[in-house]
Amino acid sequence: MQRSWLIQRLESPVRVGKMDELVDSMAFGGGLKHGGLNEEAFQQIREVMRFDHMGSAEFEFGALPKCLERIIAERESYTVLEMTIPFQAKLWKKGLYDRKSGVGNVLVICREADKQEIAQRIKTFAMQDHTDTKERVALSESMAGCESWGKIKGWLDLDNDFFFFTDRKMFEGTCRLFGIGWDTLEAKKLRGKKKVARTKKS
C-alpha cells in the first residue's frame, strides 16, 4: 500500500433545495467539474454521498474518478468489515480546548489483501487531531460529535482505494452503488443465521 495522503472527506447526501446543485458544484473549487467525474456518475454518487471541499488542487483534477475506476475494476477483490475502535479528539468549546474520548463503530470497504493495514491506519486516524495527510481527515472529531466536523460521515482514500464510514446508511448505499451490496455485513449475518437454522433442522 501507498502512503495515505489524499483522503477525501464525505458528507451524507442532505438536500438543500434549490441550492443543491450550487453547493455540490463548489466541492472541487476551481478544478475539473465534479472533480473529473462525468455527469451520469456524479448524479448516481450524489444520492449516496456528498463530497466535502478539501481546499487543495490535488483533489480537483482527476484523482477521484481514477480511484473510483480502480475500485470498480477490482471490486471482486473487495470485502467489508466493521470495527469498534477508540477515539480521542481535542474539541474547542467555550473558548477552551477540551478532550473527548470514547469508542465508536467504523465500517470499511476495501481490498481483502489490505484490510489489516487499513484497519491500523483508521485506528490511528481516530486517535489523532492532525494526521500526516494532505488535508485534515477529522475522523476523531467526527466520532466525538464535534459541531464543526459532525457533518463528515465518510472518507475515501484516493491513494489506496478504500472507503470508511461512521454512517451505516452511507456505507450500505456505497456497497450497492459499487456492486458489492450482496456482501454487506447484514447479508453476512443473515446468511450465518440461515446456516445455523439449517444445521438445527438437520
Stockholm file with secondary structure:
# STOCKHOLM 1.0

chainA/1-202         MQRSWLIQRLESPVRVGKMDELVDSMAFGGGLKHGGLNEEAFQQIREVMRFDHMGSAEFEFGALPKCLERIIAERESYTVLEMTIPFQAKLWKKGLYDRKSGVGNVLVICREADKQEIAQRIKTFAMQDHTDTKERVALSESMAGCESWGKIKGWLDLDNDFFFFTDRKMFEGTCRLFGIGWDTLEAKKLRGKKKVARTKKS
#=GR chainA/1-202 SS CCCCCCEEEEECCCCCGGGHHHHHHGGGTTSSGGGGCCHHHHHHHTTTCEECCCCSGGGTSSHHHHHHHHHHHTGGGEEEEEEEEEEEEEEEETTEEEEEEEEEEEEEEEEGGGHHHHHHHHHHHTTCSSCSSSSCCCHHHHHTTCTTTTTEEEEEETTTTEEEESCHHHHHHHHHHTTCGGGCHHHHHHHHHHHHHHHHHC
#=GC SS_cons         CCCCCCEEEEECCCCCGGGHHHHHHGGGTTSSGGGGCCHHHHHHHTTTCEECCCCSGGGTSSHHHHHHHHHHHTGGGEEEEEEEEEEEEEEEETTEEEEEEEEEEEEEEEEGGGHHHHHHHHHHHTTCSSCSSSSCCCHHHHHTTCTTTTTEEEEEETTTTEEEESCHHHHHHHHHHTTCGGGCHHHHHHHHHHHHHHHHHC
//
